[in-house]
Amino acid sequence: MKKNAIYKYIQNMTMIRTTLALLILLDGLLIILPILASYNINLSPQHHNFVDWLQSLGFIKLLDIPRFAIGVVLIILALPIYLGIRIGWVFSCFMLFVLVLINLLLARENVLTGTLSLLILIALIANWKIFHRHSLSGAGFVAFVSLIALLGYSVFGSLYLGDQFQPHITDISSAFYFALVCMTTVGFGDIVPISVEARLFTISIVILGITIFTTSIVYFLGVFAKSTQEIVKKRLFRMKDHYVIVGASPLALNTYHGLKKRDLDVMVLCKEEHKNNYPDNAPVITTSQINKKSLNQVNLAEAKALFILGDLDAENTIAMLAAKEIVGANIKSVMVVNDDNNYENLKLLHADLLISLSSLGSEVLIKMIFGESINSQIIENIIFSNNILDS
C-alpha cells in the first residue's frame, strides 16, 4: 500500500512537470513565431550585409528583441523543467517575470501572451517543491544558454539601435564590445546612448548582466574550483608513507604542526565544520562521518601511521574499527582517550599506543607538586613503552 502511494506521488510529480514544461515550450513558441514571421516579411535583396538588413527592420519594435531572446531561452528551459532541475526553475521564473513586465506593462498589444506567462509563473511558484534536483551538468547547461541568449540580445540590440549611439555602432565587433562592457557593468564611456530607446536598452543590458551574466560566471568559476579540488584530492590519494590524523582537537592540531616541522607528509580527516581549525594550506579531507569510505580518501592503506585524536571516544572507536577493516594490524596506530571511564573498553581495540591526557597530566602534576624530577626519560616511561613510529 505504501509503495503504491509513493508510485502515485512520483507519477503525479512527473505529470505536473511535463505539463509545465509543455506550457513553457508553448509560451516560447507563441513569442518567437510572430516575430520570425515579421522578419520574413521584410527580407529584401537590396541589403548587402546583415547590419543594414537588421537596421532596416523599422517596423519591428525595440521590445521584440528581448521578447525574442526570452522566447528562445524558454523553449530551451522546457527540458530542465521536465527533469525537475532547481536551477532551471529559478531561471524560468525570472524569464517569465521579465516577460510579464514587458507584455503587460510596456507592450500592451501582447496581453494574451503576457497573461499566459503570468499564469505559468504562478503555477511554477505554486509547485516549487517538485523541482528539487541539483545537477552540475544541468545547471551548467542553463547558465551557458542564458549567457548566450543575453549576449545575442545585447549584440543584435546594439546593432539595431546603432545610429542612436555616439559614436554609431555599425559592426558586430563594436556591438560585441559594447555588450560586454555593459554586461560586466564596467562602463568605460567611450560609446554613449543618445536617445531614450538606446538608454532604456542599455539599462536592460546592465540589469540582465548583473543577474544572468554574473550568476553564470560565478557558476563556471565554481565548477573550475571544484575541478581543481578534485585534482588536488587525486594527487593526495596517491600519497604514500604519510601520516593520517583523524579529528580536529587541540591535540590533533598540535600533532599536525609537530609532524610538519619535521617535514613529514600529513593528511587530515575531519568534519566539514572543523576544517577551519587547520591552516588554509593543510591537506584536509572533510567528511560527514568517519568510515571506511572517508579513510580510503586519505589513502590509509599506504600510510605509515594513524593518529585518531578526535574529541569524542565514540567517534574515535568507529574510526579505529573502520581502520582495522582496511589495514588490519599493518599500520601503527595512536588513539587518544578523552574519558578515563572508557579506557579499559578502548584497550580492546588494540591500538599500538593509547594515550589518556588526563592521566598523563595528573602524573606530571603530582611529580611537580612533590618536587620530583621530571626529565625526558620519565615522560617516555609514562607515555611510551617504545617508539612505535620507528619500530
C-alpha positions in Angstrom: 0.0 0.0 0.0 2.8 2.4 0.9 4.7 1.5 -2.3 1.6 2.3 -4.4 1.2 5.7 -2.7 4.9 6.6 -3.4 4.5 5.4 -7.0 1.4 7.6 -7.4 3.2 10.6 -5.9 6.1 10.2 -8.3 3.7 9.8 -11.2 1.8 13.0 -10.1 5.1 15.0 -9.9 6.1 13.8 -13.3 2.8 14.8 -14.8 2.9 18.3 -13.3 6.5 18.8 -14.5 5.5 17.6 -18.0 2.5 19.9 -18.1 4.6 22.9 -17.0 7.4 22.1 -19.5 4.8 21.9 -22.4 3.3 25.2 -21.3 6.7 26.9 -21.2 7.5 25.5 -24.6 4.2 26.8 -26.0 4.8 30.2 -24.4 8.2 30.4 -26.1 6.8 29.4 -29.5 3.9 31.9 -29.2 6.6 34.6 -28.6 9.1 33.9 -31.3 6.9 32.7 -34.2 5.1 36.0 -34.8 8.5 37.9 -34.6 10.1 35.5 -37.1 7.1 35.9 -39.4 7.6 39.7 -39.2 11.3 39.3 -40.1 10.5 37.2 -43.1 8.1 39.8 -44.5 10.9 42.4 -44.7 13.5 40.2 -46.4 14.9 42.2 -49.4 17.9 41.6 -51.7 18.8 45.3 -51.7 20.6 45.0 -48.4 24.1 43.8 -48.9 25.0 43.0 -45.3 23.4 41.8 -42.1 23.8 45.1 -40.3 22.0 47.0 -43.0 19.2 44.4 -43.1 18.8 44.4 -39.3 18.6 48.2 -39.1 16.1 48.3 -42.0 13.5 46.5 -39.8 12.0 49.7 -38.7 8.5 48.3 -38.1 9.9 45.8 -35.5 9.6 47.3 -32.1 12.5 47.6 -29.8 10.8 45.3 -27.3 10.7 42.5 -29.8 14.4 42.0 -29.3 14.3 41.0 -25.6 11.0 39.1 -26.1 12.6 37.0 -28.9 15.6 36.3 -26.7 13.4 35.3 -23.8 11.3 33.1 -26.0 14.3 31.2 -27.3 15.5 30.7 -23.7 12.1 29.5 -22.5 12.0 26.8 -25.3 15.4 25.6 -24.1 14.4 25.7 -20.4 11.4 23.4 -21.0 13.9 20.4 -20.8 15.3 21.3 -17.3 11.7 22.0 -16.1 10.7 18.5 -17.3 13.7 17.0 -15.5 12.8 18.9 -12.3 16.2 20.7 -12.1 16.1 23.5 -9.5 18.3 26.0 -11.4 16.0 25.6 -14.5 13.1 26.5 -12.3 14.9 29.6 -11.0 15.8 30.9 -14.5 12.3 30.1 -15.8 10.6 32.1 -13.1 13.0 35.0 -13.7 12.4 34.9 -17.5 8.7 34.7 -17.1 8.7 37.6 -14.6 10.6 39.8 -17.1 8.2 38.7 -19.9 5.2 39.6 -17.8 6.6 43.1 -17.2 7.2 43.6 -20.9 3.9 42.2 -22.2 1.5 43.6 -19.6 3.2 46.9 -18.7 5.2 48.0 -21.7 3.8 46.3 -24.8 0.0 46.3 -24.2 -0.8 44.6 -27.5 0.7 41.4 -26.2 -1.7 41.0 -23.4 -2.7 37.4 -24.2 0.9 36.0 -24.2 1.6 38.1 -21.1 -1.4 36.6 -19.3 -0.3 33.1 -20.3 3.2 33.9 -19.0 1.7 35.2 -15.7 -0.4 32.0 -15.2 2.6 29.8 -15.9 4.7 31.8 -13.5 2.1 31.4 -10.8 1.9 27.6 -11.5 5.7 27.3 -11.3 5.9 29.2 -7.9 3.0 27.1 -6.5 4.8 23.8 -7.4 8.3 24.8 -6.4 8.7 21.7 -4.2 8.8 19.3 -7.1 11.9 21.0 -8.5 14.4 19.5 -6.1 17.1 18.1 -8.3 20.6 19.6 -8.2 22.7 18.7 -11.3 26.0 20.3 -12.2 25.6 19.4 -15.8 22.0 20.7 -15.9 23.0 23.9 -14.1 25.9 24.4 -16.4 23.6 23.9 -19.4 21.1 26.5 -18.2 23.8 29.0 -17.3 25.5 28.6 -20.7 22.3 29.0 -22.6 21.2 32.0 -20.6 24.6 33.6 -21.1 24.5 33.0 -24.9 20.9 34.4 -25.1 21.9 37.5 -23.2 24.9 38.0 -25.4 22.8 37.7 -28.5 20.2 40.1 -27.2 22.9 42.6 -26.4 24.8 42.4 -29.7 21.8 42.4 -32.0 20.0 45.1 -30.0 23.1 47.3 -30.2 23.3 46.8 -34.0 19.6 47.5 -34.4 19.9 50.8 -32.4 23.4 51.5 -33.8 22.7 55.1 -35.0 21.3 56.0 -31.6 24.7 55.7 -30.0 27.7 58.1 -30.2 29.8 57.0 -31.9 27.5 54.9 -34.1 27.6 51.1 -33.7 28.0 49.8 -37.3 29.6 46.4 -37.0 29.4 43.3 -34.9 32.8 43.7 -33.2 31.7 47.2 -31.8 28.4 45.7 -30.7 30.1 42.8 -29.0 32.5 45.2 -27.2 29.6 47.4 -26.1 27.6 44.4 -24.9 30.5 43.1 -22.8 31.2 46.5 -21.3 27.5 46.8 -20.2 27.1 43.2 -19.1 30.1 43.5 -16.8 29.0 46.9 -15.6 32.4 48.4 -16.4 31.2 51.4 -18.3 34.2 53.0 -20.0 32.0 55.7 -21.5 33.6 55.6 -25.0 30.2 54.6 -26.5 27.3 56.6 -25.2 23.5 56.1 -25.8 22.0 59.4 -27.0 18.3 58.5 -27.4 15.7 57.4 -24.9 15.3 54.0 -26.5 19.1 53.4 -26.5 19.3 54.4 -22.9 16.5 52.0 -21.9 18.1 49.3 -23.9 21.5 49.9 -22.1 19.7 49.8 -18.7 18.2 46.4 -19.7 21.6 45.0 -20.6 23.1 46.2 -17.2 20.2 44.7 -15.2 20.3 41.4 -17.1 24.1 41.4 -16.9 24.0 41.8 -13.1 21.7 38.8 -12.8 22.4 36.4 -15.6 26.0 37.2 -16.6 27.3 37.4 -13.0 25.4 34.3 -11.9 26.7 32.3 -14.9 30.3 33.4 -14.5 30.2 32.6 -10.7 28.8 29.2 -11.6 31.6 28.5 -14.1 34.2 29.7 -11.6 32.7 27.4 -9.0 32.9 24.4 -11.4 36.5 25.3 -12.2 37.3 25.5 -8.4 35.6 22.1 -7.8 37.6 20.5 -10.6 40.8 21.9 -9.1 39.8 20.5 -5.8 39.2 17.1 -7.4 42.7 17.2 -9.0 44.2 18.0 -5.6 42.3 15.1 -4.0 43.5 12.7 -6.6 47.1 13.9 -6.0 46.6 13.4 -2.3 45.2 9.9 -2.8 48.5 8.9 -4.4 50.5 9.9 -1.3 52.5 7.1 0.3 54.3 6.6 3.6 52.4 9.6 5.1 50.8 10.2 8.5 47.0 10.3 8.8 45.4 12.4 11.5 41.7 11.9 12.3 40.0 14.7 14.2 40.4 18.4 14.8 41.0 18.6 18.6 43.8 20.8 20.0 45.9 17.6 20.4 45.3 16.8 16.7 46.2 20.3 15.6 49.5 20.3 17.7 50.3 16.8 16.3 49.9 18.1 12.8 52.2 21.1 13.4 54.8 18.8 15.0 54.8 16.4 12.1 55.0 19.3 9.6 58.0 20.8 11.5 59.8 17.5 10.7 59.0 17.9 7.0 56.7 14.8 7.1 53.8 14.2 4.7 50.5 14.5 6.6 46.9 14.1 5.7 44.0 15.2 7.9 40.5 13.8 8.0 37.8 15.7 9.9 34.3 17.0 9.7 33.5 20.0 7.5 32.7 22.3 10.4 36.1 21.6 11.9 38.1 22.3 8.8 38.9 25.9 9.8 40.8 24.6 12.8 43.7 23.7 10.5 45.8 26.1 8.4 44.4 27.0 4.9 47.2 25.2 3.1 46.7 22.0 5.2 45.8 18.9 3.1 42.4 18.4 4.8 39.7 15.9 3.6 36.3 16.6 5.0 33.5 14.1 5.6 30.2 14.0 7.4 31.1 10.7 9.1 34.4 8.8 9.7 34.1 5.5 7.9 35.8 3.1 5.5 35.0 5.3 2.5 36.4 8.5 4.1 39.5 6.7 5.3 40.1 5.4 1.8 40.1 9.0 0.6 43.2 9.7 2.7 44.8 6.5 1.2 45.1 4.9 4.6 46.3 1.6 3.1 49.6 3.3 2.0 50.0 5.4 5.2 52.8 4.9 7.7 50.9 5.7 10.9 47.4 6.6 12.0 46.6 9.2 14.7 42.9 9.0 15.9 42.7 12.2 18.0 39.1 13.3 18.0 37.1 14.8 20.9 34.6 12.0 21.2 35.6 8.5 22.2 32.6 7.0 20.4 33.7 8.6 17.0 37.2 7.5 17.7 36.1 4.0 18.2 34.2 3.9 14.9 37.3 5.3 13.2 39.5 2.7 14.7 37.2 -0.2 13.7 37.0 1.2 10.2 40.8 1.4 10.0 41.1 -2.2 11.2 38.8 -3.3 8.4 41.0 -1.6 5.8 44.6 -2.3 7.0 44.2 -4.7 10.0 47.3 -4.6 12.1 49.5 -3.4 9.2 49.7 0.2 10.4 51.0 1.8 13.6 48.1 3.4 15.4 47.8 6.1 18.1 44.5 6.7 19.9 43.5 9.3 22.5 41.2 8.6 25.4 39.0 11.5 26.3 37.1 9.9 29.2 39.1 7.6 31.5 36.0 5.6 32.2 36.3 4.3 28.6 40.0 3.4 28.9 39.5 -0.4 29.5 37.0 -0.7 26.7 39.2 1.2 24.3 42.1 -1.1 25.1 40.1 -3.9 23.4 40.7 -2.1 20.1 44.4 -2.9 20.3 45.8 0.4 19.3 49.6 0.5 19.3 49.5 3.4 21.7 46.6 4.5 23.8 47.0 7.9 25.4 45.0 9.4 28.3 45.7 13.1 28.5 44.1 13.4 31.9 46.2 10.5 33.4 49.4 12.0 31.8 48.6 15.4 33.1 47.9 14.1 36.7 51.2 12.2 36.8 53.2 15.3 35.7 51.2 17.5 38.2 51.8 15.2 41.1 55.6 15.0 40.4 55.8 18.8 40.2 53.9 19.3 43.5 56.1 16.9 45.4 59.3 18.3 43.8 60.1 15.1 42.0 62.3 15.5 39.0 60.8 15.3 35.5 63.0 14.5 32.6 62.6 13.1 29.2 63.1 9.6 30.4 60.3 9.8 33.0 57.9 11.2 30.4 58.9 8.5 28.0 58.2 5.9 30.7 54.8 7.3 31.4 53.7 7.5 27.7 55.7 5.1 25.7 56.8 1.6 26.1 58.8 2.0 22.9 58.8 4.4 20.0 56.2 2.8 17.8 56.7 5.1 14.8 60.2 3.9 14.3 59.7 0.3 15.1 
